[in-house]
Amino acid sequence: MIKILICGLPGSGKTTLAKPIAEGLGAYWLNADAVRSDYNDFDFSKEGRMRQADRMKSLADDIVKTGQSVVADFICPTKETRKEFDADFTVWMDTIKKGRFDDTNAMFEPLTAFDYNYRITEWGDDANTILSVIEKMIEAYPDLHFNEDVIKRYKL
């Protein structure tokens, strides 16, 4: 079981990618917006973002302990928040240079080659992008099994 992080600026396509990846893996999909809503915590200060990273890590780790993989999509804007989350596999949605929130743009620290397993620089909301991420995950984790029905649905 693995913990997958799909991170990037707001509007980069994180959620759009996370949903089919989670479905294809039969993994739990952990969406940061839903978690913030469940906890009624909309503090986007540095401290609030660390609290969210810790919360996402705790939830994801609990899911993995049950024997299920998890796909988490959230901004995870700093090296510190990404280190806290401690993903097994990270996808960086580097598809936009500026998001819709100036404070997030100012805080976001671009990932380095050592910080991610796969980087997406163009997002067309298409099956080929999803397929390339799945192929990269299988290279890194050959024992991963994707649901064939879901893959067919996305025409992969």
ABEGO torsion letter per residue (X at the ends): XBBBBBBEBBGAGAAAAAAAAAAAAGBBBBBAAAAAAAAGBABABAAAAAAAAAAAAAAAAAAAAAGBBBBBBBAGABAAAAAAAGBABBBBBBABABBABAAAAAABBBBBAAABABBBABBAGBAAAAAAAAAAAAAABAABBBBAAAAAAAGX
